[in-house]
Amino acid sequence: MKKLLLSLSMFLMAGFLVAQVTSGAVAGKVLDSKKQPVQGAKVKVTHVPSGTVYGSASRQNGVFEVRGLRVGGPYTIESSFLGMGK
C-alpha cells in the first residue's frame, strides 16, 4: 500500500512540474532626445536566434512592457514613432 501511495504521489507531482510554463519579460522606457517620455511609440523585441518578433507600445509615461518572451536570448529592442528618426 505504501508503494502504491508513493507512486501515485510521485505521478501527481510530475504532472504539476510539467504544467509549469516558463517565459521571460522585458520592460523599459522610451525617451526622446530631450529625455522626455514618448507616448505611443511602437516597441519591437526580436529573439535573435529564432527571429520571433514581439511587440508593444509605450504608455503615457513612456514605459513599455513585453511579456511571454522565450527564455534566453539575445534579443534586440527597437522603438519607432511616426515623425521621429531612429
N, C-alpha and C positions, 0 to 999 in steps of 0.2 A: 504494500500500500504506500509506503514512504517513497519508493522508487517511482511509482505512478504519479504521486503528488509532485515530486521533484521534477520529473519530466514535463508534466503539464505546466508547472510554473515557469520552467525554462523556455518552453514553447511560447507561452504568452509574453514573456519578457522580450523574446526575439522579435515578435510581431510589433511591439512598441518601438524597438530600435530601428526597424526597417521603415516604419512610418514617419520618422523624423525627416524633415526637409531642411537642408542647409543652403542658405543663399546669402549673398552679400548686399551691401548698400553703399552708396556714396552720396555725400552732401557737400554743399559749398555755397558760395555767394558770388553773384555776377556783379561786377563793378565797372563803371565807365572810366575813361582816362582821368576824370576828376575825382575818382574814388567814391562816386555816388552809386547807390544801388540801382540796378536796371530791372524794371518790372516787365514781365512777358518775354524775356529773352528765351530763345529755344536752346536747350542743352542736349547735346548728343554724346552718349557714352558708348564707346565701341570696345568690345572684348577682342583684343588684337589676335590671339591665336585662332579663334573661330570666326571672327568677322561679325558676330552677333551685335546688333545695334539696339540700344535702349534710349528712350527719350523722356524729356520732361520740360517744364517751363519754370522760369523763376517767378516767385511771388512778389508782392508789392515791395518787400524789403530786400529783394534781390536774391533771397535764399532759394535754393532748389534741393531736391532730394530724389534720388533714383533708387528704388528697391527691387529686389528679386534678381539681382545680378548673379552670374555664375561665380563660384568661389575661385579665387586665383586670378591671375592677370598675366600680363599687364593690360591696362585699359588706357585709352585716350579719351580725353574730355574736351569737347569743343562747344563754344557758345556763339550764337549769332542773334542779331537784332536788326530788323529792317531799318536801313538808314545809317547803320554803323559799320565800320570796317572790322575785319577780324583782328 
